[in-house]
């Protein structure tokens, strides 16, 4: 006496027989389609021949199954009416502007980050067969990847290491979209917007740092100037002629100004004589 499970299996046709019947039915439909094409020639040629551009590929399905040989194009390709349908796939690089994403950084700072993703279809057949909408899926993944990447880094790294973050995002997106037939070529972070209070605090900090550097530079300049004056005084003190020339140069500078003061230059030797006479007295 056969078991109940065996009896049920006998009632239903096997999978191999179902596939065989489906294949036979498909072959009959293909033959009928060829007969229709031959009977309606040459008018059927306008329906059967299609053209795709250099940057496009055509993925053909025959009775719901992918046609062997992969994507067709560029140029002319042939389809059978009633049994074939095809999908055009654009292989050109697309640009997706990721909308601003509110991200909480590793050091608990809320920032708004937006980016640009450049991608293209690398495998037309996979992009149609493996995912419902490859472009929409890639864009959603780009948004989540941007949030996840920024959430694992502190604010100072986000502001100073944009190129490194962009490279890591590009690698992560490219690995995830490889099974969708998508190639992510480049990712660029456009802008990082900080809260207003944080911007004011950073501006005050930067201004204080600039003032501190200005004071240090001014102090260093005064120090160098004092050293230069000391060296100049030593040189002038060792040479009376240099002192006389410096005196004349100073008088020339004073007389060049527009004023009512009359300057009578006296030889420096006379002043030295009067000074010595005063000391003797």
PEFEN-V618873 format. One record per residue. N is the residue number from 1. OMEGA is omega in radians with two decimals (none if undefined). Layout:
# PEFEN-V618873
[[N & OMEGA] [N & OMEGA]]
This chain:
# PEFEN-V618873
[[1 & -3.10] [2 & 3.10] [3 & -3.09] [4 & 3.13] [5 & 3.12] [6 & 3.13] [7 & 3.11] [8 & 3.13] [9 & 3.12] [10 & -3.12] [11 & -3.10] [12 & 3.11] [13 & -3.12] [14 & -3.13] [15 & -3.14] [16 & 3.14] [17 & 3.10] [18 & 3.12] [19 & 3.13] [20 & 3.11] [21 & 3.13] [22 & 3.12] [23 & 3.12] [24 & 3.12] [25 & 3.11] [26 & 3.12] [27 & 3.12] [28 & 3.14] [29 & 3.11] [30 & 3.12] [31 & 3.11] [32 & 3.11] [33 & 3.09] [34 & 3.10] [35 & 3.12] [36 & 3.13] [37 & -3.10] [38 & -3.10] [39 & -3.08] [40 & 3.09] [41 & 0.07] [42 & -3.09] [43 & -3.13] [44 & -3.13] [45 & 3.12] [46 & 3.14] [47 & -3.02] [48 & -3.09] [49 & 3.13] [50 & -3.11] [51 & 3.00] [52 & -3.08] [53 & -3.12] [54 & -3.09] [55 & -3.11] [56 & 3.00] [57 & -3.14] [58 & 3.08] [59 & -3.01] [60 & 3.05] [61 & 3.08] [62 & -3.08] [63 & 3.08] [64 & -3.12] [65 & 3.10] [66 & 3.12] [67 & -3.12] [68 & -3.14] [69 & 3.10] [70 & -3.10] [71 & -3.13] [72 & 3.07] [73 & 0.03] [74 & 3.13] [75 & -3.07] [76 & 3.02] [77 & -2.99] [78 & 3.05] [79 & 3.08] [80 & 3.13] [81 & 3.06] [82 & -3.11] [83 & -3.11] [84 & 2.90] [85 & -3.03] [86 & 3.12] [87 & 3.08] [88 & 3.12] [89 & 3.13] [90 & -3.09] [91 & -3.11] [92 & 3.14] [93 & 3.13] [94 & 3.13] [95 & 3.11] [96 & 3.11] [97 & -3.12] [98 & -3.14] [99 & -3.13] [100 & -3.13] [101 & 3.06] [102 & -3.03] [103 & 3.01] [104 & -3.07] [105 & -3.10] [106 & 3.13] [107 & 2.98] [108 & 3.05] [109 & -3.14] [110 & 3.13] [111 & 3.09] [112 & -3.04] [113 & 3.00] [114 & -3.04] [115 & 3.09] [116 & -3.14] [117 & 3.07] [118 & -3.09] [119 & 3.11] [120 & 3.10] [121 & -3.12] [122 & 3.13] [123 & -3.04] [124 & -3.09] [125 & -3.13] [126 & -3.11] [127 & 3.10] [128 & -3.01] [129 & -3.00] [130 & -3.09] [131 & -3.08] [132 & 3.14] [133 & -3.04] [134 & -3.10] [135 & 3.13] [136 & 3.13] [137 & 3.13] [138 & -3.13] [139 & 3.09] [140 & 3.12] [141 & 3.11] [142 & 3.12] [143 & -3.12] [144 & 3.11] [145 & 3.10] [146 & 3.14] [147 & -3.11] [148 & -3.12] [149 & -3.12] [150 & -3.13] [151 & -3.13] [152 & -3.09] [153 & 3.06] [154 & -3.03] [155 & -3.07] [156 & 3.07] [157 & 3.11] [158 & -3.11] [159 & -3.02] [160 & -3.05] [161 & -3.12] [162 & -3.11] [163 & 3.12] [164 & 3.13] [165 & 3.12] [166 & 3.11] [167 & 3.11] [168 & 3.09] [169 & -3.14] [170 & 3.13] [171 & -3.12] [172 & 3.12] [173 & -3.11] [174 & 3.11] [175 & -3.09] [176 & -3.08] [177 & -3.13] [178 & 3.13] [179 & 3.08] [180 & -3.10] [181 & -3.11] [182 & 3.07] [183 & 3.10] [184 & -3.04] [185 & -3.03] [186 & 3.05] [187 & 3.13] [188 & 3.05] [189 & -3.06] [190 & -3.00] [191 & 3.06] [192 & -3.09] [193 & -3.13] [194 & 3.04] [195 & -3.07] [196 & -3.14] [197 & 3.12] [198 & 3.09] [199 & 3.12] [200 & 3.14] [201 & 3.13] [202 & 3.10] [203 & 3.10] [204 & 3.11] [205 & 3.13] [206 & 3.12] [207 & 3.10] [208 & 3.11] [209 & 3.11] [210 & 3.10] [211 & 3.11] [212 & 3.11] [213 & 3.13] [214 & 3.12] [215 & 3.12] [216 & -3.14] [217 & 3.11] [218 & 3.11] [219 & 3.10] [220 & 3.10] [221 & 3.10] [222 & 3.13] [223 & 3.11] [224 & 3.13] [225 & 3.13] [226 & 3.09] [227 & 3.13] [228 & 3.10] [229 & 3.11] [230 & 3.11] [231 & 3.13] [232 & 3.12] [233 & 3.09] [234 & 3.13] [235 & -3.14] [236 & 3.12] [237 & 3.14] [238 & -3.07] [239 & 3.09] [240 & 3.13] [241 & 3.11] [242 & 3.09] [243 & 3.10] [244 & 3.12] [245 & 3.11] [246 & 3.11] [247 & 3.13] [248 & 3.12] [249 & 3.11] [250 & 3.09] [251 & 3.12] [252 & 3.13] [253 & 3.14] [254 & -3.11] [255 & -3.12] [256 & 3.14] [257 & -3.12] [258 & 3.11] [259 & -3.11] [260 & -3.13] [261 & 3.12] [262 & -3.09] [263 & 3.05] [264 & -3.13] [265 & 3.08] [266 & 3.09] [267 & -3.11] [268 & 3.13] [269 & 3.13] [270 & 3.10] [271 & 3.12] [272 & 3.13] [273 & 3.13] [274 & 3.13] [275 & -3.14] [276 & -3.14] [277 & 3.12] [278 & 3.13] [279 & -3.13] [280 & 3.14] [281 & none]]
